[in-house]
């Protein structure tokens, strides 16, 4: 693959059904049973499901009621985030044995740039195999991985041989891989965009590649340029070891739907307290406060206000959230409230990794 942009060796490691697998690790009696973490058959939302449950259509973000309807013998367990964070840190410790260029996306997935690595191993494929084996030997959990020249392709590749597998897309295979790929499998192309692309006759990467930049920008705005580039294997975003958050928030799902604004204000005070703790711990402030409301019929609404100054204080967060709550009349009872802060004081900061524009052109052996 001839390029004018830097080729990197990127690994995307994605833990297999992480939350559910941790529960099975700690409670072996759950192994082999359809399992959902979070929610229950009455209300709440599924945070994760093991592969046995997924056979019945149980998925994350699904209501507990629907999950139980799909799989009557489903077992629900409460999430234990302290335990998940503990094991996530142990997994990251393994990553750092190979490279300092580790970009966590969540507790259960991360990008690693192993172009130059601590083991002096020229094969990103072998490094990924070794990392996955160590995670299993040292922690007892399974992981899948994708390996390629950039984060976009590595992310897609990690889904190909799940669970407990990996896929490498070598530089010379990139263009064909992307052309053959179903458009719904492109990372970042969600359900709505997929349907729009279908209407425009775009079903595969090859179809996408046939469209001009002008066509894509006309129909997809700024995202058009992104689609034009990624289908040609161009994605220049480096692995960022110190990811800067774009927002910080806190939210709560209630055991019973709330119809009284008095009760909502009481819950908002608790949420604002939690958000203040997170902001001060992270030393982050922001100007735009967003109130998130999920109604009993699962419709979602957000209301935002931008202040002329940065805030972290609970009283200001709560005052603005109250104003947003009273902005318009509630049409239904509420099952979830959340407050988040955007337009942060970190938005213009750059990490050293972002400042480093040195291109490494190496002999690639994936």
C-alpha positions as CSV (number, residue, x, y, z in Angstrom):
1,X,0.0,0.0,0.0
2,X,1.7,3.2,-1.2
3,X,0.9,6.2,1.0
4,X,1.9,9.7,1.7
5,X,0.8,9.3,5.3
6,X,2.5,7.5,8.2
7,X,1.8,3.8,8.6
8,X,1.6,2.7,12.2
9,X,1.2,-0.7,13.9
10,X,-2.0,-0.3,15.9
11,X,-3.6,-3.0,18.1
12,X,-7.2,-2.6,19.3
13,X,-7.8,-4.9,22.3
14,X,-11.4,-5.5,23.2
15,X,-12.4,-7.6,26.2
16,X,-15.0,-10.3,25.5
17,X,-18.3,-9.5,27.3
18,X,-16.2,-7.9,30.0
19,X,-18.6,-7.2,32.8
20,X,-20.4,-10.6,32.4
21,X,-17.1,-12.4,32.1
22,X,-15.9,-10.9,35.4
23,X,-19.0,-12.1,37.1
24,X,-18.4,-15.6,35.7
25,X,-14.8,-15.4,36.8
26,X,-15.8,-14.6,40.4
27,X,-18.9,-16.8,40.4
28,X,-18.2,-19.9,38.3
29,X,-21.8,-21.2,38.9
30,X,-22.9,-18.6,36.4
31,X,-20.9,-20.1,33.6
32,X,-23.0,-21.5,30.8
33,X,-26.2,-19.6,31.9
34,X,-27.6,-16.6,30.0
35,X,-26.4,-13.6,32.1
36,X,-27.2,-9.9,32.2
37,X,-25.3,-7.3,34.2
38,X,-27.6,-4.5,35.4
39,X,-31.3,-4.0,35.3
40,X,-33.9,-6.5,36.3
41,X,-37.1,-8.0,34.9
42,X,-39.1,-5.0,36.3
43,X,-37.1,-2.0,35.1
44,X,-33.5,-0.8,34.6
45,X,-31.2,-1.2,31.6
46,X,-28.9,-4.0,30.8
47,X,-25.2,-2.9,31.0
48,X,-23.8,-6.0,29.5
49,X,-24.7,-9.6,28.5
50,X,-22.7,-12.7,28.1
51,X,-22.7,-14.7,24.8
52,X,-25.3,-17.2,26.0
53,X,-27.8,-14.3,26.6
54,X,-26.9,-12.7,23.2
55,X,-28.2,-15.8,21.5
56,X,-31.7,-14.7,22.7
57,X,-31.2,-11.1,21.5
58,X,-30.3,-9.7,24.8
59,X,-28.0,-6.6,24.3
60,X,-26.5,-3.8,26.3
61,X,-28.8,-0.7,26.6
62,X,-31.9,-3.0,26.4
63,X,-34.5,-2.6,29.1
64,X,-34.5,-5.4,31.7
65,X,-38.2,-6.1,30.9
66,X,-37.5,-6.7,27.2
67,X,-34.4,-8.8,28.0
68,X,-36.4,-11.1,30.3
69,X,-39.1,-11.3,27.7
70,X,-36.6,-12.4,25.1
71,X,-34.9,-14.9,27.5
72,X,-37.2,-16.0,30.4
73,X,-34.5,-17.9,32.1
74,X,-32.1,-14.9,32.1
75,X,-30.1,-14.3,35.3
76,X,-29.6,-10.7,36.3
77,X,-26.7,-9.6,38.5
78,X,-25.9,-6.1,39.9
79,X,-22.8,-4.4,38.4
80,X,-19.7,-4.2,40.5
81,X,-17.8,-1.3,39.0
82,X,-15.1,-1.3,41.6
83,X,-14.2,-4.9,40.7
84,X,-14.4,-4.1,36.9
85,X,-12.0,-1.1,37.4
86,X,-9.6,-3.2,39.5
87,X,-9.3,-5.8,36.7
88,X,-9.2,-3.1,34.0
89,X,-6.1,-1.6,35.7
90,X,-4.4,-5.0,35.8
91,X,-5.1,-5.4,32.1
92,X,-3.6,-2.0,31.4
93,X,-0.5,-2.9,33.4
94,X,0.0,-5.7,30.9
95,X,-0.4,-3.2,28.0
96,X,2.3,-1.0,29.5
97,X,4.8,-3.8,29.4
98,X,4.7,-3.4,25.6
99,X,4.2,0.3,25.0
100,X,3.5,3.6,26.7
101,X,1.2,4.6,23.9
102,X,-2.0,3.2,25.3
103,X,-5.3,4.9,24.8
104,X,-8.1,3.5,26.9
105,X,-11.6,3.9,25.4
106,X,-13.4,2.4,28.3
107,X,-12.8,-0.2,31.0
108,X,-12.8,-3.0,28.5
109,X,-11.0,-1.7,25.4
110,X,-7.9,0.3,24.3
111,X,-5.7,1.2,21.4
112,X,-2.0,0.4,21.6
113,X,0.6,1.8,19.2
114,X,3.4,-0.8,19.0
115,X,5.2,0.7,16.0
116,X,8.2,1.0,18.3
117,X,7.6,-1.2,21.3
118,X,9.5,-2.2,24.5
119,X,9.9,-5.8,23.4
120,X,11.6,-4.9,20.2
121,X,9.2,-7.3,18.4
122,X,8.6,-6.2,14.8
123,X,5.3,-8.3,14.6
124,X,2.2,-6.5,15.9
125,X,0.3,-9.8,15.3
126,X,2.5,-11.7,17.6
127,X,2.4,-9.0,20.2
128,X,-1.4,-9.1,20.2
129,X,-1.4,-12.9,20.6
130,X,1.0,-12.6,23.5
131,X,-1.0,-9.9,25.2
132,X,-4.3,-11.9,24.9
133,X,-2.6,-15.0,26.3
134,X,-1.2,-13.0,29.2
135,X,-4.6,-11.6,30.0
136,X,-6.0,-15.1,30.2
137,X,-3.1,-16.6,32.1
138,X,-2.7,-13.8,34.6
139,X,-6.3,-12.7,35.0
140,X,-8.5,-15.4,33.6
141,X,-10.4,-13.3,31.0
142,X,-10.6,-13.6,27.3
143,X,-9.9,-10.8,24.8
144,X,-10.1,-10.2,21.1
145,X,-7.9,-7.9,19.0
146,X,-7.6,-6.1,15.7
147,X,-4.3,-5.2,14.2
148,X,-3.7,-2.8,11.3
149,X,-2.1,0.5,10.1
150,X,-4.5,2.8,11.9
151,X,-7.0,3.0,14.7
152,X,-10.1,3.0,12.5
153,X,-9.2,-0.3,10.7
154,X,-7.9,-2.0,13.9
155,X,-11.2,-1.2,15.7
156,X,-13.2,-2.8,12.9
157,X,-10.9,-5.8,12.7
158,X,-11.2,-6.6,16.4
159,X,-14.9,-7.5,15.9
160,X,-14.2,-10.1,13.1
161,X,-13.2,-13.1,15.1
162,X,-14.9,-12.5,18.4
163,X,-14.9,-14.0,21.0
164,X,-11.3,-14.9,21.8
165,X,-9.8,-14.2,18.4
166,X,-8.0,-11.7,16.4
167,X,-7.6,-10.4,12.9
168,X,-4.8,-8.6,11.2
169,X,-5.3,-6.4,8.1
170,X,-1.9,-6.0,6.5
171,X,-1.0,-2.8,4.6
172,X,-1.4,-4.4,1.2
173,X,-4.8,-5.8,2.3
174,X,-6.3,-2.6,3.6
175,X,-8.0,-1.2,0.4
176,X,-9.6,-4.5,-0.5
177,X,-10.7,-5.1,3.1
178,X,-12.4,-1.8,3.1
179,X,-14.0,-2.2,-0.3
180,X,-15.5,-5.5,0.7
181,X,-16.7,-4.3,4.1
182,X,-20.5,-3.9,4.6
183,X,-21.1,-0.2,5.3
184,X,-23.0,-1.0,8.5
185,X,-19.7,-2.5,9.9
186,X,-17.7,0.8,9.4
187,X,-16.9,2.1,12.8
188,X,-18.9,5.2,13.5
189,X,-21.7,4.5,11.0
190,X,-24.7,4.0,13.2
191,X,-28.2,2.7,12.3
192,X,-29.5,6.1,11.1
193,X,-26.5,6.8,8.9
194,X,-26.6,3.2,7.6
195,X,-30.2,3.6,6.5
196,X,-29.4,6.9,4.8
197,X,-26.5,5.4,3.0
198,X,-28.7,2.5,1.8
199,X,-31.1,5.0,0.3
200,X,-28.2,6.6,-1.5
201,X,-27.1,3.2,-2.9
202,X,-24.2,2.8,-0.6
203,X,-24.0,-0.8,0.8
204,X,-20.3,-1.6,0.8
205,X,-17.0,0.2,1.1
206,X,-16.7,-0.1,-2.6
207,X,-19.9,1.8,-3.1
208,X,-18.8,4.5,-0.7
209,X,-15.4,4.8,-2.5
210,X,-17.2,5.4,-5.8
211,X,-18.8,8.6,-4.4
212,X,-17.0,11.9,-4.8
213,X,-16.0,14.1,-1.9
214,X,-18.5,16.7,-3.1
215,X,-21.3,14.1,-3.0
216,X,-20.4,12.9,0.5
217,X,-20.1,16.4,1.9
218,X,-23.5,17.4,0.3
219,X,-25.3,14.5,2.0
220,X,-23.2,14.1,5.2
221,X,-21.8,17.5,5.9
222,X,-18.4,17.5,7.7
223,X,-18.6,13.7,8.1
224,X,-18.4,13.4,4.3
225,X,-14.7,14.2,4.4
226,X,-14.2,11.6,7.1
227,X,-16.0,8.9,5.0
228,X,-14.1,9.9,1.9
229,X,-10.7,9.4,3.7
230,X,-11.3,6.3,5.8
231,X,-12.6,4.2,2.9
232,X,-9.2,4.9,1.3
233,X,-7.3,3.8,4.5
234,X,-6.6,7.3,5.6
235,X,-7.1,7.9,9.3
236,X,-4.4,10.0,10.9
237,X,-5.5,10.2,14.5
238,X,-2.6,9.0,16.7
239,X,-3.0,6.8,19.8
240,X,-3.4,9.4,22.6
241,X,-2.0,8.1,25.9
242,X,-3.7,10.9,27.9
243,X,-7.2,11.3,26.4
244,X,-8.8,14.6,27.2
245,X,-12.5,14.2,28.1
246,X,-15.0,16.2,26.0
247,X,-17.6,16.0,28.8
248,X,-18.1,14.9,32.4
249,X,-21.5,13.8,33.7
250,X,-23.5,11.9,36.3
251,X,-27.0,10.4,36.0
252,X,-29.4,8.2,37.8
253,X,-32.1,5.7,36.7
254,X,-34.9,5.6,39.3
255,X,-36.6,2.5,40.7
256,X,-40.0,4.2,40.2
257,X,-40.9,6.8,37.6
258,X,-41.0,10.4,38.9
259,X,-43.9,12.7,38.1
260,X,-43.4,15.2,40.8
261,X,-40.9,18.0,40.2
262,X,-40.2,18.2,43.9
263,X,-38.8,14.6,43.8
264,X,-36.9,15.4,40.6
265,X,-35.2,18.4,42.3
266,X,-34.2,16.2,45.2
267,X,-32.6,13.7,42.8
268,X,-30.9,16.4,40.8
269,X,-29.2,17.7,44.0
270,X,-27.7,14.2,44.6
271,X,-26.6,14.1,40.9
272,X,-25.0,17.6,41.1
273,X,-23.1,16.5,44.2
274,X,-21.7,13.5,42.5
275,X,-20.8,15.6,39.4
276,X,-19.0,18.2,41.5
277,X,-16.9,15.4,43.1
278,X,-15.9,14.1,39.7
279,X,-15.0,17.5,38.4
280,X,-12.9,18.4,41.4
281,X,-11.2,15.1,41.3
282,X,-10.3,15.5,37.6
283,X,-9.6,19.3,38.0
284,X,-12.0,20.0,35.2
285,X,-14.4,22.9,34.7
286,X,-16.9,23.7,31.9
287,X,-19.3,26.3,30.6
288,X,-22.1,24.3,29.0
289,X,-24.5,22.5,31.4
290,X,-26.8,19.8,29.9
291,X,-29.8,18.3,31.6
292,X,-30.7,14.8,30.3
293,X,-34.2,13.5,30.7
294,X,-35.4,10.0,29.8
295,X,-39.2,9.6,30.1
296,X,-41.1,6.5,31.1
297,X,-41.7,5.7,27.4
298,X,-37.9,5.8,26.9
299,X,-37.9,8.9,24.8
300,X,-34.8,11.0,25.5
301,X,-34.5,14.8,25.7
302,X,-31.6,17.1,26.5
303,X,-31.7,20.8,27.4
304,X,-28.5,22.9,27.6
305,X,-27.3,26.3,28.7
306,X,-23.9,27.9,28.1
307,X,-22.6,30.2,30.8
308,X,-20.0,33.0,30.3
309,X,-17.6,31.4,32.8
310,X,-16.3,28.0,33.8
311,X,-18.0,26.2,36.7
312,X,-17.4,23.2,38.9
313,X,-19.5,24.3,42.0
314,X,-22.5,22.1,42.9
315,X,-24.7,25.2,43.6
316,X,-24.2,26.6,40.1
317,X,-24.7,23.2,38.5
318,X,-27.9,22.6,40.4
319,X,-29.2,26.2,39.8
320,X,-28.8,25.8,36.1
321,X,-30.2,22.3,36.0
322,X,-33.3,23.5,37.9
323,X,-33.7,26.3,35.3
324,X,-33.5,23.7,32.5
325,X,-35.9,21.5,34.3
326,X,-38.5,24.3,34.4
327,X,-37.8,25.4,30.9
328,X,-40.8,23.5,29.6
329,X,-43.6,21.4,31.0
330,X,-43.0,17.7,31.4
331,X,-45.2,15.6,29.1
332,X,-44.6,12.3,30.9
333,X,-43.2,10.8,34.0
334,X,-39.4,10.5,34.2
335,X,-37.2,7.3,34.7
336,X,-33.8,8.9,34.4
337,X,-32.1,12.3,35.1
338,X,-28.6,13.3,34.3
339,X,-26.4,16.4,34.4
340,X,-23.3,16.8,32.2
341,X,-20.8,19.5,31.7
342,X,-19.3,20.3,28.2
343,X,-17.2,23.0,26.6
344,X,-14.5,22.2,29.1
345,X,-11.3,24.0,30.0
346,X,-9.4,21.0,28.6
347,X,-10.7,21.4,25.1
348,X,-7.7,23.4,23.8
349,X,-5.1,21.4,25.6
350,X,-2.8,19.2,23.6
351,X,-1.0,16.2,24.8
352,X,2.6,15.5,23.8
353,X,1.4,12.7,21.6
354,X,-0.8,15.1,19.6
355,X,2.1,17.7,19.2
356,X,4.4,15.0,18.0
357,X,4.0,15.1,14.2
358,X,7.1,12.9,13.4
359,X,6.2,10.3,10.8
360,X,7.7,6.9,11.2
361,X,8.2,5.1,7.9
362,X,9.4,1.6,8.8
363,X,9.6,-1.8,7.2
364,X,6.3,-3.3,8.2
365,X,6.0,-6.9,9.3
366,X,2.6,-7.4,10.7
